[in-house]
Amino acid sequence: MAFIQMNIMSYSLMRTVSVNVILPAKKFSWGQKREKGRKHKTPFML
């Protein structure tokens, strides 16, 4: 799992906007092969 936190300057709002991104990771062990074609469901919260 990864957590990314950014502050971006929005020129249309004329202010700094904070953005948080959470990237999930599917649990697997190093001996297992990853499944191809399966995607994570992505919720977008504005």
MARRO-600754 format. One record per atom (N, C-alpha, C, O, CB): residue in three letters; x, y, z. Coordinates in steps of 0.1 Angstrom, whole numbers, plus 5000, padded with zeros to 4 digits. Each point is the difference from the previous one (the first is absolute). Glycine has a CB too. Example, Ala and Ser with C-alpha at 12.3 -4.5 7.8 and 13.67 -1.06 7.14 Angstrom:
ala513249435078ala499150125000ala500950125000ala501050005007ala497149885005ser501550234981ser500950115000ser499250115008ser500550115001ser500749834977
END
This chain:
met500949885000met499150125000met500950125000met501150015006met497049875006ala501450224981ala500850134999ala499150115003ala498850004996ala502849904987phe498950205024phe499350135003phe500850114994phe501150025004phe497849885017ile500450184971ile500750124994ile499250125004ile498850014998ile502149864982gln499950235025gln499450135004gln500750114992gln501250025001gln498249895022met499750174970met500650114992met499350135003met498850005003met501949844979asn499950275016asn499450135000asn500350064986asn501150024996asn499250015029ile498650014968ile500050044987ile499550154999ile498950025006ile500949744985met500850325002met499550144998met499050004989met500249964989met502050145018ser496549944996ser498950014991ser499950144995ser499750095008ser499149725003tyr501550214976tyr499950144995tyr498650054999tyr499750125000tyr502549844988ser496849945009ser498650044999ser499550045014ser499150095000ser500649764980leu500750095031leu499550035013leu500950105007leu499650075010leu499549714992met502150254992met501050095006met500349965014met500150095009met499150094976arg501049695017arg500449965014arg500749864999arg499949934989arg498250205022thr502549824999thr500649875001thr498949905004thr499250025009thr503150084997val497749794986val499049895003val500849875004val501049974993val497450134990ser501249845028ser500749885004ser499349884993ser498849994999ser501950115023val500149804974val499549884994val500649885007val501249995002val498650134975asn499449785027asn500449885006asn499649884992asn498949994995asn500950125028val501249804974val499849894992val500349875008val501150005006val499450134972ile498649775022ile500349885007ile500049894989ile499049984993ile500050105029leu502149854976leu500149894990leu500049875007leu500949975008leu500450184977pro497749775014pro499949875006pro500949904994pro500350014988pro497450045018ala502849855002ala500849904995ala499349865003ala499649995012ala502650154990lys497749784989lys499549865002lys501049925008lys501250004996lys497350024983lys501149915031lys500949925007lys500549884992lys499149934994lys499850145028phe502349904978phe500649884993phe501349975006phe500750095006phe498149964973ser501649835021ser501349965005ser501049994988ser499650004988ser499449875031trp502350134984trp501050014989trp500049884991trp500450004989trp500950145026gly498249744990gly499949884992gly498849994991gly500049924991gly501349975027gln497750204984gln498850004992gln500150084988gln500850104999gln497949875022lys500649994968lys499950084988lys498950105002lys498949965005lys502149854981arg499150305008arg499050105000arg498949974990arg500349954989arg501350235019glu497249854995glu498949984991glu499950124990glu500150115004glu498649765013lys501250094970lys500050114990lys498550034996lys499249915001lys503150024991gly497450195005gly498750044995gly499150045011gly498950064998gly501449784984arg500050145031arg499150045011arg500450145004arg501250035002arg498549745006lys499350324993lys500350145003lys499350035013lys499049945004lys501250124972his500450045031his499450055013his498850094997his500050074990his502249915021lys496850024997lys498950094999lys500550145005lys500750005010lys497549824993thr501550284991thr500550135003thr498950105004thr499250044991thr502849924993pro498050085028pro499050115004pro500650134999pro501250025004pro497749835012phe500450254978phe500550134999phe499250095009phe498850014999phe501949964977met500050105033met499350095010met500450144997met501250035001met498849785016leu499150274980leu500350144997leu499550095011leu500250125000leu499749844976
END
